Amino acid sequence: MFYVLSAAVAGAGLIVLVLALVRMAGAAKGFGRAAGDVRSDVESRLGMLRARAAAIGVAVRDLRTRHVRTGSGSPSEPVGSALNE
């Protein structure tokens, strides 16, 4: 008679376990989606930062070559760049 009660408790435990796993899978899926969105945003911002750093490097190189060519203490005109606006 105790084996019937044990089987019922084990069955109820399995049902609760399955329901908990299904809920956890949904939460994990949402977390994975959010992590992907954050990763994409960070990569996008990092790409923009790298592009800005490259633009600054080009502007500095242009200023140096212009300074060397003209031989004056200051550049003759400002560098035409979106960073100056």
Long-range contacts (C-beta under 8 A, 24 or more apart in sequence): 52-83, 55-81, 55-82, 55-83, 56-83, 59-83
